Amino acid sequence: MKILLLSCSTGEGHNHCALAVKEALDARGHETSFLDMLHMFGDPGPLSFDKILNHISTNAPDVFGMMYHAGAMYSATGVTSPVYMANIRHARQLNAFIRDNGYDAVVCSHLFPMETLTFLRRWERCDVKCYGILSDYTCIPFLAETDLDAYFLPHNEVRELCIQAGMPAEKLIVTGMPVAARFLAPMDKAAARAALGLPADKKIYLIMTGGIGCGDAVSLCDAIRRVPDENALLCVLPGRNEALRQALEDAYHGQGVLTVPFTDQVPVYMHAADVLLSKAGGISSSEAAMLGVPLVQTMVIPGVETENAAFFARHGLSFFARNVDEAARFADRLVYDSAAAARMLRAQSACIPKDGAAHIAAQSACLPRDGAEQVAAAITAQ
């Protein structure tokens, strides 16, 4: 089969989700393409919607939270949303692209292309199978107004929320969250530290701010360092946020705080860590849980990340810190209380499957190992 995977670069998580499924499809011998729908039909310029959203998330997270909650209230009315209307602009171009390139199916890891495909299915001739992947642990605003062939969900609780929002139960398939195979590969802590040149004898606090570098990592580092600990090394991944990276280097000059430029070695850093302090992206949180690292969710962007953090905390998969002082206390507890860390790792293993329990499609006789492969199996079986 020839399959198009569509995402939007509003943060890295949606892209990672689509690329994980692409990886699984490629391994099965299918022909795939991955594209950012916001940039498919020319450069949108400095005021592109993804850049605006990323700017708000990084610099005014409370505004993003207000936008999210306003969207949730609007979505509950059942009235066609401005989000739907905004995403039909390139619908005919997308339809022509799908047809001209001979795709058999389209898989979306972001709401925006799901809205576009919904328009095409209602008002144009769109003969290919269309699927959506929900990469968060809640039913996001406006998802219920989309109409695709099936939706792949990370957990049964999310399925129930989608049903409550009015989505057809028969289209909602629980697969587990698709993550890249490199997050499933075993690696012991000593090997990871050796590979990264990190000291073997330190307690490593890994701080991740997401691909766009959200949150006040300087204040978080200050809170952790408030109680001096010569055995602690803070390792901060500021993503692509150069201003944040420079602020960290200016504040600490490498004294007990290691700032890592944007890297593709995130799984190795997770393996090397004693505790991870991270924002609550659906994909990054799942990656941490599948890999098995004690997790504190902090610097959370209000809205969907709040929902993700609440889900993880409710199931014992993380500690949800409302401020940097609480995050520091939680992190110290997980580093120095081995029983608390072990309980969390057991909960992660039990709740976040590497091999989803859902039946992807009627013809799937044998479900593969992980969420990404299950999504791949479902797409190619229907």
PyMOL commands that set and color helices and strands:
alter all, ss='L'
color gray80, all
select helices_A, chain A and resi 13-27+37-39+49-59+61-76+82-86+91-100+111-123+143-145+156-164+169-171+181-183+189-196+217-225+242-252+266-272+282-291+304-314+324-336+338-351+371-381
alter helices_A, ss='H'
color red, helices_A
select strands_A, chain A and resi 2-7+31-36+105-108+129-133+150-153+172-174+203-208+232-237+257-259+275-278+295-297+319-320
alter strands_A, ss='S'
color yellow, strands_A
deselect
rebuild
show_as cartoon
